[in-house]
């Protein structure tokens, strides 16, 4: 892969629902919850999905590997991260 191709791939953002299709059910649930809520913390995702925190962490990592989720530090509490779905429509 050339440097320009790598740059082009890095500037392309987000994945597709097709990228989510083969993920575990917990990751699909987290993705759906994020589709209806703009940004949520890990704790909020656990509350919304009724999944254990450990399962939510696993789901987030799988969604991150599939490049369909973005995270940033929370403006209200810099110790926490908030997550947003990054799927092209």
MDTraj code that builds the backbone (N, CA, C; nanometers):
import mdtraj as md
import numpy as np

residues = "UNK UNK UNK UNK UNK UNK UNK UNK UNK UNK UNK UNK UNK UNK UNK UNK UNK UNK UNK UNK UNK UNK UNK UNK UNK UNK UNK UNK UNK UNK UNK UNK UNK UNK UNK UNK UNK UNK UNK UNK UNK UNK UNK UNK UNK UNK UNK UNK UNK UNK UNK UNK UNK UNK UNK UNK UNK UNK UNK UNK UNK UNK UNK UNK UNK UNK UNK UNK UNK UNK UNK UNK UNK UNK UNK UNK UNK UNK UNK UNK UNK UNK UNK UNK UNK UNK UNK UNK UNK".split()
xyz = np.array([
    [0.0848, -0.1168, 0.0000],
    [0.0000, 0.0000, 0.0000],
    [0.0895, 0.1233, 0.0000],
    [0.0586, 0.2170, -0.0862],
    [0.1384, 0.3383, -0.0941],
    [0.0999, 0.4337, 0.0179],
    [0.1807, 0.5345, 0.0380],
    [0.1549, 0.6333, 0.1428],
    [0.0257, 0.7090, 0.1146],
    [-0.0018, 0.7382, -0.0118],
    [-0.1242, 0.8114, -0.0443],
    [-0.2481, 0.7262, -0.0198],
    [-0.2392, 0.5954, -0.0458],
    [-0.3520, 0.5067, -0.0171],
    [-0.3765, 0.4977, 0.1325],
    [-0.2683, 0.4903, 0.2098],
    [-0.2817, 0.4847, 0.3556],
    [-0.3442, 0.6126, 0.4076],
    [-0.3036, 0.7266, 0.3528],
    [-0.3609, 0.8535, 0.3947],
    [-0.5088, 0.8601, 0.3597],
    [-0.5439, 0.8123, 0.2408],
    [-0.6835, 0.8128, 0.2000],
    [-0.7669, 0.7254, 0.2920],
    [-0.7170, 0.6069, 0.3290],
    [-0.7902, 0.5196, 0.4192],
    [-0.8063, 0.5828, 0.5555],
    [-0.7031, 0.6521, 0.6051],
    [-0.7104, 0.7118, 0.7376],
    [-0.8053, 0.8302, 0.7406],
    [-0.8258, 0.8991, 0.6268],
    [-0.9161, 1.0123, 0.6259],
    [-1.0608, 0.9691, 0.6050],
    [-1.0819, 0.8509, 0.5521],
    [-1.2176, 0.7999, 0.5383],
    [-1.2668, 0.7638, 0.6769],
    [-1.3836, 0.8130, 0.7123],
    [-1.4307, 0.7854, 0.8477],
    [-1.5493, 0.6909, 0.8437],
    [-1.5568, 0.6146, 0.9486],
    [-1.6729, 0.5316, 0.9693],
    [-1.6768, 0.4057, 0.8867],
    [-1.7639, 0.3189, 0.9323],
    [-1.7861, 0.1934, 0.8641],
    [-1.9289, 0.1893, 0.8130],
    [-1.9771, 0.0677, 0.7966],
    [-2.1139, 0.0480, 0.7502],
    [-2.1813, -0.0549, 0.8405],
    [-2.3112, -0.0677, 0.8260],
    [-2.3820, -0.1707, 0.9029],
    [-2.3351, -0.3093, 0.8607],
    [-2.2845, -0.3196, 0.7406],
    [-2.2297, -0.4469, 0.6938],
    [-2.1119, -0.4898, 0.7820],
    [-2.0337, -0.3922, 0.8307],
    [-1.9207, -0.4215, 0.9190],
    [-1.9677, -0.4748, 1.0546],
    [-2.0890, -0.4414, 1.0934],
    [-2.1437, -0.4820, 1.2233],
    [-2.2078, -0.6203, 1.2151],
    [-2.2449, -0.6627, 1.0975],
    [-2.3230, -0.7850, 1.0776],
    [-2.2633, -0.9082, 1.1457],
    [-2.1335, -0.9268, 1.1376],
    [-2.0705, -1.0489, 1.1907],
    [-2.0191, -1.0335, 1.3335],
    [-2.0493, -0.9226, 1.3970],
    [-2.0054, -0.9010, 1.5346],
    [-2.0971, -0.9737, 1.6324],
    [-2.0527, -0.9923, 1.7562],
    [-2.1362, -1.0590, 1.8568],
    [-2.2642, -0.9805, 1.8848],
    [-2.3665, -1.0470, 1.9363],
    [-2.4941, -0.9798, 1.9653],
    [-2.4792, -0.8598, 2.0585],
    [-2.3893, -0.8673, 2.1552],
    [-2.3717, -0.7540, 2.2466],
    [-2.3225, -0.6305, 2.1721],
    [-2.2338, -0.6482, 2.0761],
    [-2.1835, -0.5355, 1.9981],
    [-2.2941, -0.4776, 1.9099],
    [-2.3776, -0.5643, 1.8551],
    [-2.4902, -0.5169, 1.7739],
    [-2.5872, -0.4357, 1.8588],
    [-2.6128, -0.4820, 1.9815],
    [-2.7034, -0.4111, 2.0720],
    [-2.6463, -0.2739, 2.1082],
    [-2.5189, -0.2691, 2.1408],
    [-2.4555, -0.1414, 2.1738],
    [-2.4617, -0.0472, 2.0536],
    [-2.4379, -0.0984, 1.9342],
    [-2.4449, -0.0163, 1.8135],
    [-2.5858, 0.0395, 1.7938],
    [-2.6869, -0.0429, 1.8141],
    [-2.8251, 0.0032, 1.7977],
    [-2.8602, 0.1097, 1.9003],
    [-2.8165, 0.0902, 2.0251],
    [-2.8436, 0.1903, 2.1291],
    [-2.7748, 0.3217, 2.0932],
    [-2.6521, 0.3135, 2.0424],
    [-2.5819, 0.4357, 2.0019],
    [-2.6456, 0.5003, 1.8792],
    [-2.7128, 0.4212, 1.7982],
    [-2.7814, 0.4782, 1.6819],
    [-2.8928, 0.5735, 1.7271],
    [-2.9585, 0.5408, 1.8368],
    [-3.0706, 0.6212, 1.8857],
    [-3.0298, 0.7266, 1.9871],
    [-2.9091, 0.7172, 2.0409],
    [-2.8564, 0.8153, 2.1358],
    [-2.7250, 0.8665, 2.0794],
    [-2.7117, 0.9959, 2.0691],
    [-2.5941, 1.0510, 2.0016],
    [-2.4627, 1.0085, 2.0659],
    [-2.4442, 1.0349, 2.1935],
    [-2.3221, 0.9929, 2.2630],
    [-2.3590, 0.9394, 2.4002],
    [-2.2909, 0.8330, 2.4411],
    [-2.3123, 0.7733, 2.5721],
    [-2.1799, 0.7272, 2.6296],
    [-2.1706, 0.7309, 2.7625],
    [-2.0533, 0.6754, 2.8295],
    [-2.0711, 0.5249, 2.8422],
    [-1.9651, 0.4592, 2.8850],
    [-1.9728, 0.3144, 2.9036],
    [-2.0777, 0.2792, 3.0094],
    [-2.0813, 0.3558, 3.1174],
    [-2.1796, 0.3309, 3.2229],
    [-2.3219, 0.3510, 3.1702],
    [-2.3432, 0.4555, 3.0924],
    [-2.4760, 0.4798, 3.0349],
    [-2.5145, 0.3679, 2.9385],
    [-2.4178, 0.3181, 2.8617],
    [-2.4459, 0.2060, 2.7709],
    [-2.4859, 0.0819, 2.8499],
    [-2.4180, 0.0564, 2.9600],
    [-2.4532, -0.0593, 3.0434],
    [-2.5944, -0.0448, 3.0982],
    [-2.6316, 0.0759, 3.1393],
    [-2.7665, 0.0989, 3.1915],
    [-2.8719, 0.0842, 3.0826],
    [-2.8437, 0.1372, 2.9649],
    [-2.9410, 0.1319, 2.8549],
    [-2.9585, -0.0096, 2.7990],
    [-2.8501, -0.0851, 2.7913],
    [-2.8567, -0.2178, 2.7306],
    [-2.8862, -0.3283, 2.8311],
    [-2.8732, -0.2960, 2.9605],
    [-2.8880, -0.3940, 3.0688],
    [-2.7812, -0.5036, 3.0603],
    [-2.6677, -0.4711, 2.9982],
    [-2.5558, -0.5639, 2.9897],
    [-2.4565, -0.5331, 3.1013],
    [-2.3820, -0.6343, 3.1468],
    [-2.2763, -0.6083, 3.2454],
    [-2.1686, -0.5162, 3.1865],
    [-2.1022, -0.4400, 3.2719],
    [-1.9992, -0.3455, 3.2269],
    [-1.8898, -0.4165, 3.1469],
    [-1.8540, -0.5363, 3.1887],
    [-1.7501, -0.6118, 3.1189],
    [-1.7929, -0.6447, 2.9757],
    [-1.9186, -0.6809, 2.9586],
    [-1.9711, -0.7130, 2.8251],
    [-1.9746, -0.5876, 2.7386],
    [-2.0103, -0.4755, 2.7979],
    [-2.0129, -0.3495, 2.7230],
    [-1.8710, -0.3124, 2.6789],
    [-1.7724, -0.3311, 2.7665],
    [-1.6330, -0.3044, 2.7294],
    [-1.5912, -0.3908, 2.6105],
    [-1.6289, -0.5186, 2.6147],
    [-1.5972, -0.6092, 2.5047],
    [-1.6664, -0.5638, 2.3758],
    [-1.7916, -0.5267, 2.3853],
    [-1.8668, -0.4810, 2.2680],
    [-1.8033, -0.3556, 2.2089],
    [-1.7634, -0.2639, 2.2949],
    [-1.6994, -0.1405, 2.2481],
    [-1.5689, -0.1725, 2.1772],
    [-1.4917, -0.2642, 2.2323],
    [-1.3641, -0.2984, 2.1676],
    [-1.3869, -0.3629, 2.0313],
    [-1.4886, -0.4473, 2.0207],
    [-1.5187, -0.5103, 1.8908],
    [-1.5678, -0.4059, 1.7899],
    [-1.6511, -0.3128, 1.8342],
    [-1.6986, -0.2061, 1.7452],
    [-1.5827, -0.1171, 1.7026],
    [-1.4885, -0.0938, 1.7930],
    [-1.3709, -0.0127, 1.7606],
    [-1.2847, -0.0840, 1.6570],
    [-1.2674, -0.2145, 1.6721],
    [-1.1905, -0.2928, 1.5745],
    [-1.2565, -0.2878, 1.4364],
    [-1.3893, -0.2824, 1.4336],
    [-1.4625, -0.2767, 1.3067],
    [-1.4690, -0.1340, 1.2524],
    [-1.4142, -0.0379, 1.3283],
    [-1.4092, 0.1026, 1.2883],
    [-1.5483, 0.1623, 1.2657],
    [-1.6409, 0.1300, 1.3550],
    [-1.7757, 0.1854, 1.3436],
    [-1.8147, 0.2683, 1.4662],
    [-1.7166, 0.2972, 1.5515],
    [-1.7449, 0.3727, 1.6726],
    [-1.6320, 0.4733, 1.6937],
    [-1.6679, 0.5896, 1.7455],
    [-1.5693, 0.6915, 1.7805],
    [-1.5784, 0.7164, 1.9291],
    [-1.4657, 0.7499, 1.9891],
    [-1.4686, 0.7848, 2.1308],
    [-1.3907, 0.9132, 2.1525],
    [-1.4293, 0.9847, 2.2566],
    [-1.3588, 1.1061, 2.2967],
    [-1.3775, 1.1222, 2.4463],
    [-1.2975, 1.2092, 2.5049],
    [-1.3127, 1.2343, 2.6473],
    [-1.4380, 1.3173, 2.6704],
    [-1.5051, 1.2906, 2.7804],
    [-1.6264, 1.3636, 2.8164],
    [-1.5903, 1.5062, 2.8546],
    [-1.6706, 1.6019, 2.8128],
    [-1.6487, 1.7406, 2.8510],
    [-1.6819, 1.7631, 2.9973],
    [-1.7779, 1.6878, 3.0503],
    [-1.8202, 1.7067, 3.1889],
    [-1.7317, 1.6347, 3.2882],
    [-1.6673, 1.5237, 3.2472],
    [-1.5791, 1.4482, 3.3347],
    [-1.4680, 1.3874, 3.2499],
    [-1.3515, 1.4490, 3.2535],
    [-1.2410, 1.4083, 3.1660],
    [-1.1891, 1.2684, 3.1971],
    [-1.2324, 1.2088, 3.3082],
    [-1.1914, 1.0715, 3.3391],
    [-1.2691, 0.9701, 3.2569],
    [-1.3808, 1.0129, 3.2012],
    [-1.4679, 0.9219, 3.1262],
    [-1.4572, 0.9471, 2.9771],
    [-1.4877, 0.8442, 2.9017],
    [-1.4954, 0.8556, 2.7566],
    [-1.6417, 0.8433, 2.7158],
    [-1.6781, 0.9109, 2.6100],
    [-1.8113, 0.8949, 2.5526],
    [-1.7949, 0.8386, 2.4124],
    [-1.8937, 0.7623, 2.3729],
    [-1.8871, 0.6887, 2.2461],
    [-1.9988, 0.7345, 2.1537],
    [-1.9663, 0.7338, 2.0258],
    [-2.0616, 0.7743, 1.9215],
    [-2.0485, 0.6771, 1.8068],
    [-2.1624, 0.6395, 1.7505],
    [-2.1625, 0.5504, 1.6350],
    [-2.1116, 0.6264, 1.5139],
    [-2.0250, 0.5658, 1.4362],
    [-1.9654, 0.6297, 1.3188],
    [-1.9902, 0.5412, 1.1973],
    [-2.1171, 0.5350, 1.1596],
    [-2.1573, 0.4533, 1.0440],
    [-2.2134, 0.5455, 0.9375],
    [-2.1594, 0.5292, 0.8180],
    [-2.2066, 0.6099, 0.7058],
    [-2.3460, 0.5643, 0.6652],
    [-2.4306, 0.6588, 0.6378],
    [-2.5681, 0.6259, 0.5994],
    [-2.5779, 0.5908, 0.4537],
])
top = md.Topology()
chain = top.add_chain()
for i, resn in enumerate(residues, 1):
    res = top.add_residue(resn, chain, resSeq=i)
    for name in ("N", "CA", "C"):
        top.add_atom(name, md.element.get_by_symbol(name[0]), res)
traj = md.Trajectory(xyz[None], top)
